[in-house]
Amino acid sequence: MTGQLGVVSGTAIDMVFVRRLQDGDIGGHVRRAIAQFPLPEVGERAIRHYFLRDGRSQGTPYKMLSMHKQIVSLARQQLIMLASFVEVWLAKQGHDNPVGINLLTKVQMPNLATLYGAMLAGVDYVLMGAGIPREIPGVLDALAEHRAASTKFDVVGVASGASQMLTFDPREHFPDAVTSLKRPRFLAIVSAHSLATTLARKANGRVDGFVIEGPTAGGHNAPPRGELSLNELGEPIYGERDVVDLEKVRDLGLPFWIAGGVGSPQGLQTARDAGAAGIQVGTLFAYCDESGFASDIKARVLSALRTQGVRILTDPRASPTGYPFKVVEVEGLDSQNDSRVRVCDLGYLRTPYQMESGRLGYRCPAEPVDAYVAKGGNVEDTIGRKCLCNGLAANIGQAQWRDGQAEKPLMTSGDDLLLLADFLGDRDRYAARDVIEYLLSRFHSSVGSVAV
């Protein structure tokens, strides 16, 4: 609404969607968006199965979705489409400015249906990292014309020269579709200028720009290049090889935004001076009034910042993906730890593998150790792993309940969190608009784009 590029998350959006319905759809916003979905029976089915008018009572578990696989039913695809449609449609209300959606390349199985649902809602930008999104530009081209889209499915144990695919066909849902959808612009999130060059030249369609993300950004970080070295806290050590050559990125002739450690007026100025279109900011927005983090968690983190009771650890083991993951440790916040009883019931980060029979199985190093090993996994891979799926759901107030206990949060933020106390000043809360005004305080008008 302030003229910048706002980006919603599409990761696990189907889970978020059905849990909002089970929590009573406060304000009726989800149902308002469902009414606009072009397959009315899909929305009616979702409301019938998941909506609880009075919400869940304390301690009542959420009704679960089936976990993603290589091939799922049309009804399961439609629920994913509906969920991403709702998220984008709501973000586009009340203004005429562009809206983007962010997905993780690593979370492969729901991505095609998620993208199509977002495009049905008129999404303007798609941002993808956490992997090499080389096939996504061609996917967007196909989906815009309601053509079947496919991507290579990364499966452990597939014979050399063989491959598995993920396929999504819009015609199975809209057999009579004629009018093309708008093809959103595609921004690849990269941590190396070499990857930007490869995508610009060898992707299977048009790449419209890049987000250059450094290791100070929140969530998953790219691992350091070269041999892994750890500091005294067990964090990966990044060096000169991990610094992106912005001049080489600029020479590609495509717009780029800088992410990680730039959430300040000075950071925006530095990015502009380097030729960037702007900056991507996450951490400052993560603790504003409008963010999806649970209000009690936000309040506790902001309070702890005043007493320097916050630490950020770049944990090389926490994420089942194998990527380093930034974990926020807050005094007084009961967070997920190694004593958690392992349960894998969301499965967004499961790895597919081929069994001797030729069938595909799915495993996660954060699932129960015996189950993981029985599926051919190495027990060493399970050490220190946390359940990001359930932890991140708890962060946004959607913790699952089991045996009278709620899942604990697993907070993540970029290094900029430690500077948030200075931005706060005497306030104990702030709005997203305050962040925009702060970031643009050195400029007389909006400059570039600030992707949330």
C-alpha positions, 0 to 999 in steps of 0.5 A: 500500500506504500508503493513497495513490492510486498511478498507473501510466503507460499511455503506450506500455505495449504497447511496455514490455510486449513488451520486458519479455517479451523481457528474460526477465520477471524474477520471472515477474510479467508472465506471472502477470498474463497468466494472469488476462487473460480472453482466454487465447489473446491471452496465449498469443500474446504469450508465443509471439511475444515471451517469451525465457526467458533474455532478450536477449543484449547488443546484440540489438535488441528485436523491434518492434511495428507503429506505431499507425494510425487503424485496426489489427487486432483482434490489435493492439488485444488486445495493447494491452488485454493490456498495460494489463491487466497493468500495472493488475492487478499494481499492484492486488496485495497491498492493497485501495486504489485504483489509477489509470492516466495517459494522454496525450490527445495520444497518441490512437491507442492510448488507447481500447484502453488504457482498456478493458484497464485497466478489465478489470483493475478500474482505479479512476481515470483521469487524462489531460492533455496536451490537452483530454480532453473526450470521455473521460468519455463513453468511460468510460461506454460502455466500462463497458457494453461499448459502442463508444466513439469520439473525434474524431481530430485530423488535419492537413489535414482539410477544414473541417466534416469530421472523422475518428474513432477507434473501439473496440468491445469487442463485437468482443473479447467478443461475449457480455459481459453484466456491466458493468465498474466505471466508473473515476473521471475526473480531468482534468489541467489547467493553467488554471481556465478549462479546469477550468470547461469540462470540469466543465460541457461534458464528455460525461460525469461529471468527478470532479476535477482535477489542477492542474499548474503549469510546474514539473512534470516531463515536458510543460508547457503552453505559456505563455499569450500571446506566447512569450518566452524567457529567456537559456537559451532556456526559455519564460517563465511569468507571472501569466496562467499562475497557476491561480486555485484559488478558482475551481477550488474553487468548481466543487465537485469535488476537486482535487490540486495538482501541480508544486513541491509535493513536500514536507510544506510543499507538502502543507500549502499545498495543503490550506490552499488547499482541495485534496484533496492533491498529485500527486507524481512527481519524489520517486518517480522516483528511489526504489528501486521506480521504473522508471528504470534503476538506473544512471541513478538512481544517477548522477543522485543522485550528481550532485545532491550535487555540483550537477552537475544542471540542468533545462532547460525545452526548448520544442523537444525534444518533437515535440508542440510542448509545452515539455518538461523535460530533465534534464542530468546531468554524466557521463550520455551523453544523447540529443543532436542528433547522434543519427541520426534514426529513427522506429520507435515512432511514439507522437507521430506526427501524422496528416495527410490526403494529397491522395488522401484517405488518412491519412499519419503524420509526426513532426518528430523523424523523418529530416528528408527524410522529414518534408518529403516528407510535407508537413512544414515543415523549420523544425519539425524543428529541435531535436526529439528522439525522446522515444519512444526516449529515454524507453524508454532511461530505463527500461532498454529502449533499442533497439540499432542498428548496435551502439549503444544509444539514449541516455536523455532524462531528465525531472523536475520542478523538485523534483529540485534539492531532492532532495539535502536529502531524501536527506541521507546516504543514497544510495538510498531507498524509496517508503515513505520518500517517503510518510512524509516527505510526511505527517510533519506529519500524524498520519494520511494526508491526502488522496491523493498520486498517484504 
